[in-house]
C-alpha cells in the first residue's frame, strides 16, 4: 500500500471511526478505508458538492476560506479537513471523541501532505 492509503487505513482503525477517505476537490476517491455500508464514490461526490457550495457562500459573504468542517447528525459526525487539492473525510459514530478525531486528522493531513510532495 502507499503511504497515503496506509494513513487513511490507520484513521479507520481508531475508536469511533467508521471510515476515512481522501478525495479530490472534483469528487474523485484517491484512497479510502470505509465500513461496508459506505460507498467511496457517494461520499466523494457529496463532500465535493458540499465543499464547493460552502466555499462559494463563505467567499460571497466575505468570511474567507474554511479549512475544517464538522457535520453533526443524530447517529454520527463527519470531519472534513481541507488540503490543497483534496480533502480528508472521516466518518465517526455519535460517541466518537471529536477533539481526539481532530487531533488525529491534523496529524494524518500532515503525513498526506508529506507523502504527496514526495510522490
Secondary structure, 3 states (H helix, E strand, C coil): CCHHHHHHHHHHCCCCEEEEEEEECCCCEEEEEECCCCCHHHHHHHHHHHHHHHHHHHHHCCCCCCCEEEEEECCEEEEEEECCCEEEEEEEECCCCHHHHHHHHHHHHHHHHHHHHHC
